Amino acid sequence: MRQRALVTGVTGYIGGRLVPELLRAGFAVRAMARNPERLRDRPWYGDVEIAEADAGDAEQLRAAMANVDVAYYLVHSLGTGRRFEARDRHNALTFATAAREAGVRRIVYLGGLYPEGEELSPHLDSRREVGEILLASGVPVTVLRAAVILGSGSASFEMLRHLTDRLPVMVTPRWLSTRIQPIAVRDVLHYLVGSAAMPPAVSRGFDIGGPDVLTYREMMQRYAKVAGLKHRRIITLPLLTVSLSSHWVGLVTPVPSSIARPLVDSLIHEVVCKEHDIAKYVADPEPGLIGFDRAVELALKKVQELDVSTTWASAATPGAPSDPLPSDPRWSGGSLYVDERASVVRATPERLWTVIEGIGGGNGWYSWRLGWWARGLLDRLFGGPGLRRGRRNPHDLSVGDPLDWWRVEEVEELRLLRLRAEMRLPGLAWLELVIDQDDAGLTVFRQRALFHPQGLPGHLYWWAIKPFHGIVFGGMQRNIAEAAAGD
């Protein structure tokens, strides 16, 4: 019989990625959430049991833990306010008691890596306390202690990403010299899955980390190199306190201050693994633990491959645990600017599709001709394709076709045309033209321009051209609709 695993925190970063990994490993999975409706768009929704329960409700927990072999505790109250430590304590005590009463064979908890003998930040101290509460439950427990987790959507990684991406020159506090041993999210998931098979006599904590020990400053510089950014100029200012640092992080990045503050508080501590005993019970993944540079590459993979289908706004199946998920916070995955427009078109979907599929080349872009011509000329001056490539076929488009300065990335007949920009830009850009229908059966034309900026120049570029979006994209939307209705 398959082991049954209960996974809490499935709407969160790690939990949402752990579920498919457990399914692939052969577990029967029960996903626990306070609001199961939030799970309906998950690709694994039909493959798991759903348990509606709150981590602080003893009665609901006992029902959720019925016939469970291993329970994954991935709940924490970071970002919920000043009393998050009290909530963490209550939830851990309730969970530990329910697991013991339900006869759960093992609890697996992902906590934080912390130094011994120091006064810890509230965030790390709460993680430490939760681990100790679970270890005292009477149930065999595996506590995995990790520092910065490298993966798109991880709060600590997103803070690193946004700081490095947006600031080519920065004044920083002393904690940038603190040593950290980060770990790739894929390796974290490997240890989480493997921990379920530990012998019953093993009940303890384990430090887990990747092969690199780096200062936060080194992490920023290496991230910049992997992301294709210029070397960052970093000036350390000793007078910049933790409190000022957290406000600075909140100003520069979209990571909520309620999350940024405890993370910054924790960065004053050196978090380096003191042992690697986990390998005695869970073999390291093949071909070895992922280094920092490769982990960043994986975290940026979807954007680097010009595939935005699995960002936070999408419900597509992710290809790897480090890819963005729909459940990730809106501030994860890097910045993505969107110009979105929609209108009802008095034409059939077939007529509208004919106009959309014929866009570009000799037919033009149904927009401000002078603006497109000037932008094309500027692109050519900087070595880009400009508008000189035209199109392969005057009527039909296929995936991979060049289309002026775009390339066709996706075509769904009578529904979707997605174009990927190949012009010279400080970032990545897409244009989506979608045909839909409203409740009355009328044809709806939806248009989205998406831009993923690279570094500060990318952000400045978007805001510099934003005043012209009404002319360029608004005109395009209106003129395509009129062309379809008039023919």
URCORTA-V585690 format. One record per residue. N is the residue number from 0. RES is the residue in one small letter. PHI is phi in degrees with one decimal (none if undefined). OMEGA is omega in whole degrees, -180 to 180 (* if undefined). D_LAST is the distance of its C-alpha to the last C-alpha in Angstrom with 2 decimals. Layout:
[[N/RES/PHI/OMEGA/D_LAST] [N/RES/PHI/OMEGA/D_LAST]]
This chain:
[[0/m/none/180/63.90] [1/r/-71.6/173/61.28] [2/q/-71.1/178/62.15] [3/r/-102.7/180/60.25] [4/a/-112.7/172/59.08] [5/l/-95.6/179/58.19] [6/v/-115.7/174/55.86] [7/t/-93.8/179/55.74] [8/g/65.9/-175/53.35] [9/v/-71.4/175/50.45] [10/t/-87.8/-180/47.91] [11/g/-96.4/-173/49.49] [12/y/-65.1/-177/49.27] [13/i/-74.1/-177/51.98] [14/g/-58.2/-180/51.85] [15/g/-64.7/178/48.18] [16/r/-90.0/-178/48.92] [17/l/-71.5/-176/52.24] [18/v/-54.6/179/50.97] [19/p/-64.3/178/49.09] [20/e/-66.8/177/52.03] [21/l/-67.1/177/54.46] [22/l/-61.0/178/52.37] [23/r/-64.9/180/52.36] [24/a/-83.4/175/56.12] [25/g/97.3/179/56.60] [26/f/-80.4/163/57.24] [27/a/-86.2/-171/56.33] [28/v/-111.3/171/54.69] [29/r/-113.9/-177/54.82] [30/a/-95.8/-177/52.55] [31/m/-106.5/179/53.86] [32/a/-151.2/176/51.81] [33/r/-68.6/-180/52.31] [34/n/-127.6/-177/48.73] [35/p/-59.6/180/47.62] [36/e/-59.4/-180/44.11] [37/r/-70.3/-177/43.51] [38/l/-97.2/-171/44.06] [39/r/-63.1/-179/41.42] [40/d/-92.2/178/38.90] [41/r/-74.4/-178/41.56] [42/p/-64.1/-178/41.13] [43/w/-97.3/-173/44.80] [44/y/-55.4/-178/44.69] [45/g/-77.2/-177/45.18] [46/d/-102.7/-176/48.03] [47/v/-128.7/167/50.37] [48/e/-82.3/179/52.34] [49/i/-113.3/177/51.41] [50/a/-119.7/177/54.22] [51/e/-90.0/-176/53.64] [52/a/-161.2/174/56.44] [53/d/-104.9/-177/57.45] [54/a/-63.2/-180/59.71] [55/g/-99.9/-178/62.12] [56/d/-105.3/-174/62.47] [57/a/-62.3/-177/65.42] [58/e/-65.8/178/64.69] [59/q/-64.4/180/61.06] [60/l/-64.8/-180/62.14] [61/r/-60.7/178/64.79] [62/a/-67.8/-179/62.25] [63/a/-67.6/-176/59.83] [64/m/-92.4/-180/62.70] [65/a/-59.4/178/63.95] [66/n/60.7/179/64.63] [67/v/-96.2/178/63.27] [68/d/-87.9/-178/64.93] [69/v/-133.1/-179/63.53] [70/a/-115.8/179/61.97] [71/y/-94.5/180/59.93] [72/y/-99.3/-176/60.42] [73/l/-123.4/-177/57.50] [74/v/-105.8/169/57.59] [75/h/-150.9/-172/58.43] [76/s/-103.3/179/57.99] [77/l/-57.0/178/57.13] [78/g/90.4/-178/54.88] [79/t/-99.4/178/55.87] [80/g/126.7/-173/58.31] [81/r/-69.0/-177/61.88] [82/r/-95.7/-178/63.45] [83/f/-64.5/179/61.58] [84/e/-63.8/179/64.96] [85/a/-65.3/178/66.25] [86/r/-65.3/178/63.16] [87/d/-59.7/-179/63.43] [88/r/-62.7/-180/67.13] [89/h/-62.7/-179/66.61] [90/n/-63.0/-179/63.80] [91/a/-65.7/179/65.82] [92/l/-63.4/180/68.94] [93/t/-65.4/-180/67.06] [94/f/-65.3/-179/65.32] [95/a/-61.0/180/68.59] [96/t/-65.0/-180/70.45] [97/a/-63.6/179/67.80] [98/a/-64.9/179/67.67] [99/r/-64.2/-178/71.44] [100/e/-67.3/-179/71.60] [101/a/-84.2/-180/68.83] [102/g/75.9/177/70.59] [103/v/-62.3/-175/67.87] [104/r/-82.2/179/69.25] [105/r/-158.4/171/67.67] [106/i/-110.4/175/65.75] [107/v/-119.9/-176/63.69] [108/y/-127.8/175/62.89] [109/l/-101.2/-179/61.03] [110/g/-111.6/-178/62.79] [111/g/-107.9/175/63.26] [112/l/-76.6/-177/65.52] [113/y/-144.8/178/68.24] [114/p/-81.6/178/71.49] [115/e/-86.6/172/74.88] [116/g/74.4/178/77.30] [117/e/-120.0/172/74.92] [118/e/-77.0/-171/73.77] [119/l/-84.3/172/70.19] [120/s/-65.3/179/67.11] [121/p/-54.0/180/66.17] [122/h/-62.2/-179/63.21] [123/l/-68.7/180/65.34] [124/d/-64.7/177/68.29] [125/s/-67.1/177/66.20] [126/r/-61.6/178/64.93] [127/r/-61.9/-178/68.57] [128/e/-63.7/178/69.76] [129/v/-59.7/178/67.19] [130/g/-59.2/180/68.29] [131/e/-67.0/177/71.93] [132/i/-62.3/-180/71.23] [133/l/-65.9/180/69.52] [134/l/-65.1/179/72.32] [135/a/-90.6/-173/74.84] [136/s/-75.3/-172/73.10] [137/g/91.6/175/75.28] [138/v/-103.0/174/72.26] [139/p/-55.8/-174/71.93] [140/v/-130.0/169/69.44] [141/t/-111.0/176/67.61] [142/v/-106.5/177/66.71] [143/l/-98.7/-177/64.50] [144/r/-109.0/-177/64.71] [145/a/-124.6/176/61.90] [146/a/-91.6/179/61.18] [147/v/-69.0/177/57.73] [148/i/-97.5/-175/55.29] [149/l/-93.2/179/52.81] [150/g/-177.6/-179/49.41] [151/s/-61.2/-178/46.06] [152/g/110.6/175/46.46] [153/s/-66.1/-175/50.24] [154/a/-58.8/-179/51.13] [155/s/-67.5/178/53.72] [156/f/-70.6/-180/51.46] [157/e/-64.6/176/48.58] [158/m/-64.0/177/51.06] [159/l/-61.4/-178/52.11] [160/r/-60.6/-175/48.53] [161/h/-68.4/178/47.43] [162/l/-61.2/-178/50.64] [163/t/-71.5/-176/50.46] [164/d/-67.5/-170/46.76] [165/r/-97.1/-174/46.77] [166/l/-123.5/176/50.14] [167/p/-68.4/175/51.06] [168/v/-130.4/-177/54.25] [169/m/-145.6/172/55.94] [170/v/-98.9/-168/59.21] [171/t/-129.1/176/60.39] [172/p/-82.0/-176/63.27] [173/r/-68.5/-175/66.05] [174/w/-66.5/175/64.53] [175/l/-68.1/178/62.40] [176/s/-94.2/180/65.63] [177/t/-72.5/-180/66.03] [178/r/-82.5/-177/65.99] [179/i/-136.8/176/63.51] [180/q/-115.6/-177/63.08] [181/p/-73.6/-180/59.40] [182/i/-143.1/180/58.18] [183/a/-71.3/-178/54.86] [184/v/-61.6/179/53.22] [185/r/-62.5/179/53.29] [186/d/-72.0/175/57.07] [187/v/-60.1/-180/57.43] [188/l/-64.2/177/55.61] [189/h/-60.2/180/57.84] [190/y/-69.9/178/60.95] [191/l/-63.0/-180/59.67] [192/v/-64.6/-178/59.06] [193/g/-66.1/-178/62.35] [194/s/-65.6/-179/64.38] [195/a/-63.9/-175/64.03] [196/a/-99.3/179/66.52] [197/m/-65.3/178/69.30] [198/p/-59.4/-179/72.80] [199/p/-57.3/-178/73.86] [200/a/-74.5/-178/76.65] [201/v/-90.4/177/74.24] [202/s/-146.5/-173/73.29] [203/r/-167.8/176/72.66] [204/g/-98.4/179/70.31] [205/f/-136.0/172/68.90] [206/d/-80.5/175/67.52] [207/i/-128.8/-179/64.36] [208/g/-160.3/178/62.87] [209/g/-79.7/-176/61.25] [210/p/-78.4/-175/63.18] [211/d/-109.4/171/62.67] [212/v/-113.8/-172/64.56] [213/l/-135.7/168/62.92] [214/t/-80.1/179/63.13] [215/y/-62.0/177/60.09] [216/r/-60.7/180/59.96] [217/e/-64.9/178/59.90] [218/m/-62.0/179/57.17] [219/m/-64.8/-179/54.99] [220/q/-67.3/-179/55.64] [221/r/-73.0/174/55.02] [222/y/-61.2/-179/51.82] [223/a/-57.4/-179/50.65] [224/k/-64.7/-180/51.52] [225/v/-65.0/-177/49.69] [226/a/-79.3/179/46.59] [227/g/78.9/178/46.55] [228/l/-95.7/177/47.67] [229/k/-70.7/178/50.35] [230/h/-56.0/-178/53.93] [231/r/-84.3/176/54.40] [232/r/-92.4/-174/57.12] [233/i/-118.7/180/59.06] [234/i/-114.7/-179/61.83] [235/t/-87.0/179/64.12] [236/l/-121.5/-176/65.37] [237/p/-58.4/-176/68.25] [238/l/-77.6/-180/68.03] [239/l/-77.5/-175/64.54] [240/t/-74.6/178/65.52] [241/v/-61.1/-180/63.82] [242/s/-62.7/178/62.69] [243/l/-63.8/180/61.18] [244/s/-62.0/-178/59.63] [245/s/-66.3/176/57.85] [246/h/-65.9/179/56.42] [247/w/-63.2/178/55.38] [248/v/-61.9/179/53.63] [249/g/-64.0/180/51.90] [250/l/-74.7/-173/50.70] [251/v/-82.0/-176/49.47] [252/t/-113.7/176/47.96] [253/p/-85.1/176/45.85] [254/v/-63.5/-177/48.56] [255/p/-54.7/-178/49.84] [256/s/-62.3/178/53.20] [257/s/-64.9/176/54.72] [258/i/-96.3/-177/54.23] [259/a/-62.3/-176/54.76] [260/r/-59.9/179/58.15] [261/p/-64.7/177/59.93] [262/l/-67.1/179/58.49] [263/v/-64.4/177/59.77] [264/d/-53.8/-176/63.09] [265/s/-76.9/-177/63.46] [266/l/-73.7/175/62.84] [267/i/-75.1/-178/66.33] [268/h/-95.9/172/67.75] [269/e/-78.7/-177/68.15] [270/v/-121.0/-179/66.55] [271/v/-127.1/-178/67.74] [272/c/-60.8/177/68.66] [273/k/-96.0/179/72.40] [274/e/-155.9/177/72.35] [275/h/-133.3/-176/70.20] [276/d/-67.4/-179/71.92] [277/i/-56.2/-177/68.66] [278/a/-66.6/177/68.83] [279/k/-69.9/-175/71.91] [280/y/-117.4/177/69.84] [281/v/-130.0/-178/66.23] [282/a/-60.2/176/65.92] [283/d/-58.7/-180/63.73] [284/p/-63.7/175/60.30] [285/e/-86.5/1/59.96] [286/p/-90.8/-179/59.96] [287/g/137.7/178/61.18] [288/l/-64.4/-176/60.16] [289/i/-81.5/178/57.08] [290/g/-74.5/-175/57.87] [291/f/-58.8/-175/56.27] [292/d/-60.9/-179/53.99] [293/r/-67.0/178/52.64] [294/a/-62.7/178/52.19] [295/v/-66.3/177/50.07] [296/e/-57.1/180/47.98] [297/l/-66.2/-180/47.38] [298/a/-66.5/-179/46.57] [299/l/-96.2/-168/43.95] [300/k/-56.2/-175/42.71] [301/k/-62.4/179/39.33] [302/v/-73.0/-179/38.35] [303/q/-64.5/178/39.90] [304/e/-89.7/178/37.90] [305/l/58.8/180/34.68] [306/d/-122.7/-178/34.24] [307/v/-101.3/-174/33.65] [308/s/-69.6/-179/32.98] [309/t/-118.8/172/36.52] [310/t/-75.1/-175/37.02] [311/w/-58.8/-177/38.24] [312/a/-90.3/-174/34.76] [313/s/-119.9/177/34.22] [314/a/-112.6/180/35.77] [315/a/-69.4/-180/35.61] [316/t/-69.6/178/38.88] [317/p/-72.8/-178/40.82] [318/g/-91.2/-179/42.30] [319/a/-155.6/-177/45.56] [320/p/-62.2/-179/47.71] [321/s/-88.8/180/47.25] [322/d/-73.6/175/43.45] [323/p/-62.0/177/41.88] [324/l/-122.2/177/41.58] [325/p/-59.5/-178/39.50] [326/s/-81.9/180/42.85] [327/d/-64.4/177/43.77] [328/p/-58.8/-179/44.08] [329/r/-65.5/180/41.12] [330/w/-90.2/-179/43.27] [331/s/-92.0/177/43.66] [332/g/79.0/-176/41.89] [333/g/80.5/-179/41.79] [334/s/-74.8/175/39.39] [335/l/-140.8/180/35.68] [336/y/-86.7/-176/33.55] [337/v/-133.9/169/30.16] [338/d/-113.7/-172/27.29] [339/e/-121.7/-178/25.23] [340/r/-140.6/179/22.20] [341/a/-150.5/177/20.13] [342/s/-155.0/175/17.60] [343/v/-80.4/-178/16.02] [344/v/-114.2/179/12.23] [345/r/-85.1/179/10.73] [346/a/-158.7/178/8.88] [347/t/-75.5/175/10.87] [348/p/-55.9/-180/12.85] [349/e/-63.8/-180/11.68] [350/r/-67.4/179/7.98] [351/l/-64.4/-180/9.62] [352/w/-65.2/178/12.19] [353/t/-59.7/179/10.23] [354/v/-68.7/-178/9.42] [355/i/-62.7/-177/13.04] [356/e/-69.5/180/14.68] [357/g/-94.6/-175/13.40] [358/i/-68.6/176/14.87] [359/g/83.1/-179/17.82] [360/g/59.7/-179/19.39] [361/g/-68.2/-179/17.68] [362/n/-80.0/180/14.38] [363/g/73.8/-172/16.55] [364/w/-116.6/174/16.79] [365/y/52.1/-175/14.44] [366/s/-145.6/-178/17.75] [367/w/-64.5/-172/20.80] [368/r/-60.4/-179/21.02] [369/l/-62.9/179/24.70] [370/g/-63.7/179/25.64] [371/w/-67.0/180/24.20] [372/w/-63.9/-180/25.81] [373/a/-64.4/180/29.11] [374/r/-67.5/177/29.17] [375/g/-65.8/178/28.56] [376/l/-64.1/178/31.38] [377/l/-61.0/179/33.66] [378/d/-63.7/179/33.08] [379/r/-66.5/178/34.08] [380/l/-61.3/-180/37.16] [381/f/-97.6/174/38.29] [382/g/91.4/179/37.77] [383/g/-86.3/-177/34.39] [384/p/-76.5/-177/31.52] [385/g/58.9/-180/29.38] [386/l/-101.3/-170/25.96] [387/r/-81.3/-174/27.57] [388/r/-80.6/-179/26.99] [389/g/62.5/-180/23.26] [390/r/-138.5/-177/22.17] [391/r/-70.6/-176/23.77] [392/n/-131.4/-176/20.81] [393/p/-69.3/-174/17.45] [394/h/-121.3/-173/15.65] [395/d/-110.2/175/18.22] [396/l/-125.7/177/20.46] [397/s/-129.2/178/23.95] [398/v/-57.5/-180/26.62] [399/g/98.1/-180/28.62] [400/d/-66.4/169/26.06] [401/p/-74.9/180/26.39] [402/l/-144.1/-173/23.32] [403/d/55.2/-179/24.50] [404/w/-93.0/178/27.11] [405/w/-107.5/168/26.02] [406/r/-134.3/-178/26.87] [407/v/-72.1/-179/25.07] [408/e/-99.2/-179/27.46] [409/e/-153.5/175/25.76] [410/v/-133.7/171/22.83] [411/e/-124.8/-174/22.36] [412/e/-48.9/178/19.59] [413/l/64.7/-179/16.99] [414/r/-139.6/-170/19.24] [415/l/-144.2/166/20.59] [416/l/-128.8/177/20.46] [417/r/-115.3/-180/23.64] [418/l/-114.5/179/24.49] [419/r/-111.6/-176/28.06] [420/a/-72.9/174/28.90] [421/e/-119.6/175/31.27] [422/m/-73.8/178/31.62] [423/r/-75.1/-176/35.06] [424/l/-140.8/172/35.35] [425/p/-84.8/-179/38.35] [426/g/160.0/-178/36.97] [427/l/-120.0/-176/34.25] [428/a/-138.3/177/30.58] [429/w/-135.5/173/27.64] [430/l/-130.0/180/23.97] [431/e/-114.1/175/22.54] [432/l/-120.0/-170/18.92] [433/v/-125.7/174/19.18] [434/i/-105.9/-178/17.18] [435/d/-137.8/174/19.34] [436/q/-133.5/178/19.69] [437/d/-91.5/-177/21.86] [438/d/-63.6/179/24.62] [439/a/-87.3/179/22.52] [440/g/83.7/179/20.19] [441/l/-81.5/180/17.23] [442/t/-74.2/178/15.21] [443/v/-118.4/178/16.90] [444/f/-104.5/180/16.05] [445/r/-111.6/-178/19.43] [446/q/-133.4/179/20.33] [447/r/-130.9/169/23.94] [448/a/-108.2/-177/25.74] [449/l/-120.3/-179/29.28] [450/f/-140.3/175/32.24] [451/h/-106.0/-175/35.76] [452/p/-72.7/175/38.08] [453/q/-114.1/179/41.05] [454/g/71.9/-179/44.03] [455/l/-59.6/178/44.25] [456/p/-56.5/179/42.06] [457/g/-64.6/178/39.16] [458/h/-64.3/179/39.62] [459/l/-64.5/179/39.96] [460/y/-61.5/-178/36.83] [461/w/-59.4/-177/34.70] [462/w/-71.8/177/36.15] [463/a/-71.0/-178/35.91] [464/i/-93.5/-177/32.14] [465/k/-55.8/179/31.46] [466/p/-59.9/-179/31.24] [467/f/-94.0/-177/28.19] [468/h/-62.3/180/26.27] [469/g/-61.8/180/24.58] [470/i/-72.2/-174/23.22] [471/v/-75.3/-175/22.41] [472/f/-80.5/177/21.39] [473/g/-64.9/177/20.38] [474/g/-62.9/179/18.10] [475/m/-60.4/-179/16.59] [476/q/-60.6/-178/16.09] [477/r/-68.2/-175/14.53] [478/n/-73.2/176/12.18] [479/i/-64.3/179/10.93] [480/a/-62.0/-180/10.40] [481/e/-66.5/179/8.58] [482/a/-65.0/179/6.23] [483/a/-68.4/-178/5.75] [484/a/-75.1/-175/5.82] [485/g/-87.2/-177/3.78] [486/d/-85.5/*/0.00]]
